Amino acid sequence: MTRPIPAALTALLLLAACAPLVVDGIDFGTNSSRFANDGECDDPRFTGAGMADQLRSSNIKSDSTDCATLYQAEQIRPARSRAQWDRAQCRRIEYGDDSSPYARDGDCDDPRFTGPGTFSLMLASDRGKDATDCRALCNSGAVWLK
């Protein structure tokens, strides 16, 4: 069940196209992405049911209205930071297989992960399909689960 969006937030969202939008201390940025205002969050700093199927690093802080609205509705949350992740947790992850066309290329292409070892374009279709890269990078601390 989603919560209704407060009127004050709605007013702030209308201003987001011009100025950076900050909610609960999170800088959602502006609506400068070509994917802004499509009902999905395209900012890879977040995770959850309201996320787009393709996430590009170029959309960081560029989809403020969608992301702030979905955040307020509890459909997305900020991804974990490296400080919130313990490498020992890497042993408990079900990585899947290497069936992605981008498997074994040195980058983790699985959209469940974040960190400097991930590729700049994450596709939902690569979920659980880049096991070798993601396992190695998780164990090294270069990626972690969102």
DOZA-288341 format. One record per residue: residue in one letter; x, y, z of N, C-alpha, C, O in turn. Coordinates in steps of 0.02 Angstrom, whole numbers, plus 50000, padded with zeros to 5 digits. Example, Ala and Ser with C-alpha at 12.3 -4.5 7.8 and 13.67 -1.06 7.14 Angstrom:
# residues 2
("A"; (50660; 49716; 50390); (50615; 49775; 50390); (50660; 49835; 50390); (50712; 49834; 50423))
("S"; (50642; 49888; 50354); (50684; 49947; 50357); (50645; 50002; 50394); (50670; 50057; 50402))
//
This chain:
# residues 146
("M"; (50042; 49942; 50000); (50000; 50000; 50000); (50044; 50062; 50000); (50092; 50066; 50038))
("T"; (50028; 50109; 49957); (50069; 50170; 49953); (50036; 50226; 49992); (49975; 50229; 49999))
("R"; (50078; 50270; 50018); (50053; 50327; 50055); (50038; 50384; 50007); (50072; 50391; 49956))
("P"; (49987; 50425; 50021); (49974; 50482; 49977); (50031; 50533; 49984); (50062; 50539; 50037))
("I"; (50044; 50568; 49930); (50098; 50617; 49930); (50072; 50682; 49959); (50021; 50708; 49936))
("P"; (50106; 50709; 50010); (50084; 50771; 50041); (50083; 50828; 49991); (50125; 50831; 49945))
("A"; (50036; 50874; 49998); (50030; 50931; 49953); (50093; 50973; 49951); (50112; 50999; 49899))
("A"; (50127; 50979; 50008); (50189; 51018; 50010); (50242; 50986; 49965); (50279; 51022; 49932))
("L"; (50245; 50920; 49964); (50294; 50886; 49922); (50275; 50895; 49849); (50319; 50905; 49807))
("T"; (50212; 50891; 49833); (50189; 50900; 49765); (50211; 50969; 49739); (50234; 50975; 49682))
("A"; (50203; 51020; 49780); (50224; 51087; 49760); (50300; 51089; 49749); (50323; 51120; 49701))
("L"; (50337; 51056; 49792); (50410; 51053; 49783); (50429; 51017; 49719); (50476; 51036; 49685))
("L"; (50392; 50964; 49703); (50407; 50926; 49643); (50399; 50967; 49580); (50436; 50958; 49531))
("L"; (50352; 51013; 49581); (50341; 51056; 49523); (50400; 51102; 49512); (50414; 51122; 49455))
("L"; (50435; 51120; 49565); (50494; 51162; 49559); (50556; 51124; 49540); (50607; 51154; 49523))
("A"; (50553; 51059; 49542); (50613; 51017; 49532); (50644; 51023; 49463); (50703; 51010; 49454))
("A"; (50605; 51043; 49414); (50632; 51050; 49347); (50684; 51105; 49344); (50729; 51104; 49301))
("C"; (50680; 51155; 49388); (50725; 51212; 49387); (50780; 51208; 49439); (50837; 51228; 49425))
("A"; (50765; 51184; 49497); (50812; 51185; 49552); (50819; 51115; 49581); (50772; 51075; 49577))
("P"; (50877; 51099; 49610); (50884; 51034; 49641); (50832; 51022; 49695); (50816; 51067; 49734))
("L"; (50805; 50963; 49698); (50754; 50944; 49746); (50786; 50902; 49802); (50820; 50853; 49788))
("V"; (50776; 50923; 49864); (50803; 50888; 49922); (50745; 50867; 49967); (50706; 50909; 49988))
("V"; (50740; 50802; 49982); (50687; 50775; 50025); (50722; 50730; 50075); (50761; 50687; 50057))
("D"; (50707; 50739; 50139); (50737; 50698; 50192); (50813; 50698; 50188); (50845; 50648; 50204))
("G"; (50842; 50753; 50166); (50914; 50759; 50161); (50944; 50727; 50099); (51005; 50727; 50091))
("I"; (50903; 50699; 50055); (50926; 50667; 49993); (50920; 50717; 49937); (50866; 50744; 49925))
("D"; (50975; 50729; 49901); (50974; 50774; 49843); (50952; 50733; 49782); (50991; 50693; 49756))
("F"; (50891; 50744; 49761); (50864; 50709; 49703); (50885; 50742; 49637); (50875; 50713; 49584))
("G"; (50913; 50801; 49640); (50936; 50835; 49580); (50880; 50871; 49544); (50836; 50901; 49575))
("T"; (50883; 50869; 49478); (50835; 50904; 49436); (50801; 50854; 49388); (50811; 50794; 49394))
("N"; (50761; 50880; 49343); (50728; 50839; 49292); (50762; 50847; 49225); (50728; 50855; 49174))
("S"; (50828; 50844; 49223); (50865; 50855; 49161); (50872; 50792; 49118); (50894; 50798; 49060))
("S"; (50855; 50734; 49143); (50859; 50672; 49104); (50804; 50671; 49051); (50749; 50697; 49062))
("R"; (50819; 50641; 48994); (50767; 50633; 48943); (50714; 50583; 48966); (50661; 50577; 48935))
("F"; (50728; 50546; 49020); (50680; 50498; 49047); (50642; 50526; 49107); (50603; 50490; 49138))
("A"; (50651; 50590; 49122); (50616; 50621; 49179); (50541; 50622; 49166); (50518; 50626; 49109))
("N"; (50503; 50617; 49220); (50430; 50622; 49218); (50396; 50566; 49179); (50346; 50577; 49146))
("D"; (50425; 50506; 49183); (50394; 50449; 49149); (50364; 50399; 49199); (50341; 50345; 49180))
("G"; (50366; 50416; 49264); (50337; 50372; 49315); (50385; 50320; 49343); (50366; 50283; 49389))
("E"; (50446; 50317; 49317); (50496; 50269; 49342); (50557; 50309; 49364); (50574; 50361; 49335))
("C"; (50591; 50284; 49415); (50653; 50316; 49437); (50711; 50287; 49395); (50721; 50227; 49393))
("D"; (50747; 50332; 49362); (50802; 50312; 49319); (50871; 50325; 49351); (50922; 50316; 49318))
("D"; (50872; 50346; 49414); (50933; 50363; 49449); (50961; 50300; 49483); (50929; 50273; 49528))
("P"; (51020; 50275; 49461); (51046; 50212; 49488); (51068; 50215; 49561); (51090; 50165; 49588))
("R"; (51062; 50273; 49593); (51078; 50278; 49665); (51023; 50247; 49708); (51030; 50242; 49769))
("F"; (50968; 50226; 49676); (50910; 50199; 49712); (50895; 50128; 49690); (50922; 50103; 49640))
("T"; (50853; 50095; 49729); (50832; 50026; 49713); (50760; 50017; 49736); (50738; 50052; 49782))
("G"; (50724; 49971; 49706); (50656; 49956; 49726); (50610; 49944; 49667); (50632; 49945; 49609))
("A"; (50547; 49933; 49681); (50498; 49915; 49631); (50485; 49971; 49579); (50463; 49956; 49524))
("G"; (50498; 50033; 49597); (50484; 50088; 49551); (50540; 50106; 49504); (50538; 50157; 49470))
("M"; (50592; 50063; 49501); (50650; 50078; 49460); (50638; 50059; 49386); (50601; 50012; 49371))
("A"; (50670; 50097; 49341); (50668; 50082; 49269); (50707; 50018; 49256); (50748; 49997; 49297))
("D"; (50695; 49987; 49199); (50730; 49925; 49180); (50801; 49938; 49157); (50843; 49893; 49160))
("Q"; (50816; 49997; 49133); (50883; 50015; 49112); (50906; 50074; 49154); (50873; 50126; 49157))
("L"; (50963; 50067; 49186); (50990; 50120; 49229); (51058; 50142; 49203); (51103; 50101; 49194))
("R"; (51065; 50207; 49190); (51127; 50235; 49164); (51156; 50282; 49215); (51120; 50321; 49247))
("S"; (51222; 50280; 49223); (51254; 50325; 49270); (51243; 50398; 49251); (51247; 50442; 49294))
("S"; (51229; 50412; 49188); (51216; 50481; 49166); (51151; 50508; 49194); (51139; 50569; 49190))
("N"; (51109; 50465; 49223); (51045; 50488; 49252); (51049; 50502; 49327); (50998; 50514; 49359))
("I"; (51110; 50500; 49356); (51117; 50517; 49426); (51096; 50590; 49437); (51121; 50635; 49402))
("K"; (51052; 50601; 49484); (51025; 50668; 49501); (50992; 50702; 49441); (50995; 50763; 49435))
("S"; (50960; 50664; 49396); (50929; 50692; 49336); (50856; 50673; 49328); (50827; 50688; 49275))
("D"; (50825; 50641; 49377); (50756; 50618; 49372); (50720; 50632; 49438); (50690; 50587; 49467))
("S"; (50723; 50694; 49460); (50702; 50711; 49528); (50628; 50699; 49543); (50612; 50671; 49595))
("T"; (50584; 50718; 49499); (50513; 50711; 49513); (50493; 50638; 49521); (50461; 50619; 49570))
("D"; (50513; 50597; 49473); (50496; 50526; 49477); (50526; 50494; 49539); (50491; 50460; 49577))
("C"; (50590; 50505; 49551); (50624; 50472; 49607); (50599; 50497; 49674); (50589; 50456; 49720))
("A"; (50588; 50562; 49682); (50563; 50588; 49745); (50492; 50564; 49759); (50475; 50547; 49816))
("T"; (50451; 50561; 49708); (50382; 50537; 49715); (50382; 50464; 49736); (50346; 50445; 49782))
("L"; (50421; 50423; 49703); (50425; 50351; 49719); (50457; 50340; 49788); (50437; 50294; 49823))
("Y"; (50504; 50381; 49806); (50535; 50377; 49873); (50482; 50392; 49926); (50476; 50355; 49975))
("Q"; (50444; 50445; 49917); (50391; 50462; 49965); (50338; 50408; 49969); (50308; 50398; 50022))
("A"; (50325; 50374; 49914); (50275; 50321; 49912); (50304; 50254; 49935); (50270; 50202; 49933))
("E"; (50368; 50254; 49957); (50403; 50195; 49981); (50409; 50140; 49928); (50407; 50081; 49943))
("Q"; (50415; 50161; 49865); (50424; 50114; 49810); (50498; 50107; 49791); (50516; 50061; 49755))
("I"; (50540; 50152; 49816); (50612; 50147; 49807); (50646; 50169; 49872); (50614; 50200; 49915))
("R"; (50710; 50154; 49878); (50750; 50176; 49934); (50821; 50189; 49909); (50839; 50162; 49856))
("P"; (50860; 50229; 49945); (50930; 50237; 49924); (50967; 50170; 49928); (50955; 50130; 49973))
("A"; (51010; 50159; 49880); (51052; 50099; 49881); (51100; 50102; 49940); (51117; 50157; 49964))
("R"; (51121; 50045; 49964); (51170; 50042; 50019); (51236; 50074; 49997); (51254; 50073; 49938))
("S"; (51270; 50101; 50045); (51338; 50126; 50033); (51388; 50071; 50049); (51370; 50020; 50080))
("R"; (51449; 50080; 50029); (51501; 50032; 50044); (51507; 50023; 50120); (51519; 49967; 50144))
("A"; (51499; 50077; 50158); (51505; 50074; 50231); (51450; 50031; 50262); (51458; 50006; 50318))
("Q"; (51394; 50023; 50227); (51338; 49983; 50253); (51343; 49910; 50233); (51298; 49871; 50248))
("W"; (51396; 49890; 50200); (51403; 49823; 50173); (51464; 49789; 50203); (51518; 49819; 50208))
("D"; (51457; 49727; 50222); (51512; 49687; 50248); (51530; 49635; 50195); (51487; 49596; 50174))
("R"; (51592; 49634; 50173); (51613; 49587; 50121); (51597; 49514; 50138); (51588; 49474; 50092))
("A"; (51593; 49498; 50201); (51576; 49429; 50220); (51507; 49409; 50194); (51493; 49350; 50184))
("Q"; (51464; 49458; 50182); (51398; 49444; 50155); (51400; 49418; 50084); (51352; 49388; 50060))
("C"; (51455; 49430; 50049); (51461; 49407; 49980); (51454; 49331; 49974); (51432; 49305; 49923))
("R"; (51473; 49295; 50027); (51470; 49222; 50025); (51397; 49196; 50024); (51385; 49140; 50003))
("R"; (51350; 49237; 50045); (51280; 49215; 50049); (51237; 49234; 49989); (51178; 49219; 49987))
("I"; (51266; 49266; 49940); (51229; 49288; 49881); (51222; 49232; 49830); (51269; 49195; 49818))
("E"; (51163; 49226; 49801); (51152; 49180; 49745); (51166; 49221; 49682); (51125; 49262; 49661))
("Y"; (51224; 49210; 49653); (51247; 49251; 49596); (51215; 49232; 49530); (51211; 49273; 49485))
("G"; (51191; 49171; 49524); (51161; 49149; 49461); (51212; 49116; 49416); (51251; 49074; 49439))
("D"; (51212; 49135; 49353); (51256; 49104; 49303); (51292; 49158; 49262); (51290; 49217; 49280))
("D"; (51323; 49138; 49209); (51359; 49184; 49165); (51326; 49186; 49095); (51361; 49186; 49045))
("S"; (51260; 49188; 49093); (51225; 49186; 49029); (51215; 49254; 48996); (51190; 49258; 48940))
("S"; (51234; 49309; 49029); (51230; 49375; 48998); (51281; 49380; 48942); (51336; 49353; 48947))
("P"; (51265; 49416; 48888); (51315; 49427; 48836); (51374; 49469; 48862); (51426; 49472; 48830))
("Y"; (51366; 49501; 48920); (51418; 49543; 48949); (51454; 49508; 49007); (51494; 49539; 49041))
("A"; (51441; 49444; 49017); (51474; 49407; 49071); (51548; 49400; 49056); (51570; 49398; 48999))
("R"; (51586; 49396; 49110); (51659; 49385; 49106); (51695; 49440; 49068); (51743; 49427; 49032))
("D"; (51672; 49502; 49077); (51706; 49559; 49044); (51742; 49604; 49094); (51770; 49655; 49075))
("G"; (51742; 49583; 49158); (51777; 49622; 49209); (51734; 49672; 49246); (51755; 49700; 49297))
("D"; (51673; 49684; 49222); (51625; 49729; 49255); (51567; 49687; 49281); (51548; 49638; 49249))
("C"; (51539; 49706; 49338); (51478; 49674; 49362); (51419; 49707; 49327); (51408; 49767; 49336))
("D"; (51381; 49669; 49288); (51325; 49695; 49249); (51258; 49679; 49281); (51206; 49692; 49250))
("D"; (51257; 49650; 49339); (51195; 49630; 49374); (51167; 49691; 49410); (51200; 49719; 49453))
("P"; (51105; 49713; 49393); (51077; 49774; 49423); (51063; 49770; 49497); (51043; 49820; 49527))
("R"; (51072; 49712; 49529); (51063; 49708; 49601); (51122; 49740; 49638); (51117; 49752; 49698))
("F"; (51177; 49753; 49602); (51238; 49777; 49632); (51251; 49851; 49617); (51225; 49878; 49569))
("T"; (51291; 49881; 49660); (51314; 49950; 49650); (51387; 49952; 49670); (51413; 49905; 49701))
("G"; (51421; 50006; 49654); (51491; 50015; 49670); (51533; 50028; 49609); (51508; 50024; 49553))
("P"; (51597; 50044; 49619); (51640; 50062; 49563); (51653; 50005; 49513); (51676; 50018; 49458))
("G"; (51640; 49944; 49531); (51651; 49888; 49486); (51591; 49872; 49441); (51593; 49823; 49403))
("T"; (51538; 49912; 49445); (51480; 49901; 49402); (51488; 49939; 49337); (51523; 49989; 49334))
("F"; (51454; 49915; 49285); (51455; 49948; 49220); (51409; 50008; 49222); (51363; 50011; 49263))
("S"; (51419; 50057; 49179); (51380; 50119; 49179); (51309; 50111; 49154); (51268; 50155; 49165))
("L"; (51293; 50055; 49122); (51225; 50040; 49100); (51205; 49974; 49130); (51237; 49923; 49118))
("M"; (51152; 49975; 49170); (51128; 49914; 49203); (51061; 49895; 49174); (51015; 49936; 49171))
("L"; (51054; 49832; 49151); (50992; 49808; 49121); (50959; 49756; 49167); (50992; 49712; 49193))
("A"; (50894; 49763; 49176); (50857; 49715; 49217); (50865; 49644; 49191); (50864; 49596; 49230))
("S"; (50874; 49637; 49126); (50881; 49571; 49096); (50948; 49536; 49115); (50955; 49476; 49103))
("D"; (50994; 49573; 49144); (51058; 49543; 49165); (51058; 49522; 49239); (51110; 49503; 49265))
("R"; (51001; 49526; 49271); (50996; 49506; 49342); (51013; 49432; 49349); (50981; 49389; 49318))
("G"; (51064; 49417; 49389); (51084; 49347; 49401); (51118; 49314; 49342); (51119; 49253; 49338))
("K"; (51147; 49354; 49296); (51176; 49325; 49236); (51249; 49346; 49224); (51274; 49340; 49168))
("D"; (51282; 49370; 49276); (51353; 49389; 49271); (51389; 49367; 49334); (51423; 49406; 49367))
("A"; (51381; 49304; 49351); (51403; 49277; 49415); (51478; 49283; 49427); (51499; 49305; 49481))
("T"; (51519; 49264; 49379); (51592; 49264; 49389); (51618; 49334; 49405); (51655; 49343; 49454))
("D"; (51599; 49383; 49364); (51622; 49452; 49376); (51596; 49478; 49443); (51634; 49505; 49483))
("C"; (51531; 49471; 49455); (51501; 49500; 49515); (51528; 49468; 49579); (51540; 49502; 49629))
("R"; (51539; 49403; 49577); (51567; 49368; 49636); (51637; 49393; 49651); (51653; 49410; 49708))
("A"; (51679; 49397; 49600); (51748; 49419; 49609); (51750; 49491; 49634); (51789; 49508; 49678))
("L"; (51709; 49534; 49605); (51709; 49605; 49624); (51679; 49615; 49693); (51700; 49660; 49729))
("C"; (51630; 49575; 49712); (51601; 49579; 49779); (51654; 49559; 49830); (51664; 49593; 49880))
("N"; (51688; 49504; 49817); (51739; 49480; 49863); (51797; 49530; 49870); (51830; 49532; 49922))
("S"; (51809; 49570; 49818); (51863; 49619; 49821); (51840; 49686; 49852); (51881; 49729; 49867))
("G"; (51774; 49693; 49862); (51747; 49755; 49890); (51730; 49808; 49838); (51712; 49864; 49857))
("A"; (51734; 49791; 49773); (51720; 49840; 49721); (51646; 49846; 49704); (51626; 49895; 49673))
("V"; (51605; 49797; 49725); (51532; 49800; 49716); (51499; 49771; 49779); (51530; 49733; 49816))
("W"; (51436; 49789; 49789); (51397; 49762; 49845); (51324; 49766; 49825); (51305; 49804; 49780))
("L"; (51282; 49727; 49860); (51210; 49728; 49845); (51181; 49796; 49865); (51197; 49825; 49916))
("K"; (51136; 49819; 49821); (51102; 49882; 49835); (51060; 49873; 49897); (51026; 49920; 49918))
//
